[in-house]
């Protein structure tokens, strides 16, 4: 009996959650990237200078 059993519901929910979290992370990164660019923060050095001020 080498047949694969169908994925159970918890696997599907876990995959759905992982996809949603990846999408949320991408949206957050895009948001903060836009915020940084609007403030002229383009490099790590710019960020350090901004945080010190």
C-alpha positions in Angstrom: 0.0 0.0 0.0 2.1 2.8 -1.3 -0.7 5.1 -2.2 -0.5 8.7 -1.1 -3.3 9.9 1.1 -4.9 13.2 0.3 -3.5 16.1 2.2 -5.5 16.7 5.4 -7.2 19.9 6.3 -4.5 21.1 8.6 -2.0 21.0 5.8 -4.2 23.1 3.6 -4.8 25.6 6.4 -1.1 25.8 7.2 -0.3 26.5 3.5 -3.1 29.1 3.3 -1.7 30.9 6.5 1.9 30.8 5.1 0.7 32.3 1.9 -1.2 35.0 3.7 1.7 35.8 5.9 4.1 36.1 2.9 1.7 38.5 1.2 1.3 40.6 4.4 5.1 40.8 4.8 5.5 41.9 1.2 2.9 44.6 1.6 4.6 45.8 4.8 8.0 45.9 3.1 6.6 47.9 0.2 4.9 50.3 2.5 8.0 51.1 4.5 10.2 51.2 1.4 7.9 53.9 0.0 8.0 55.8 3.4 11.8 55.7 3.4 12.1 56.9 -0.2 9.8 59.8 0.6 12.1 60.8 3.4 15.2 60.5 1.2 16.4 57.3 2.9 18.1 55.3 0.2 21.1 53.7 2.0 21.9 52.3 5.4 24.0 55.4 6.0 20.9 57.6 5.3 18.9 55.5 7.7 21.5 55.9 10.5 21.7 59.6 9.9 17.8 59.9 10.0 17.6 57.8 13.2 20.3 60.0 15.0 18.5 63.2 14.2 
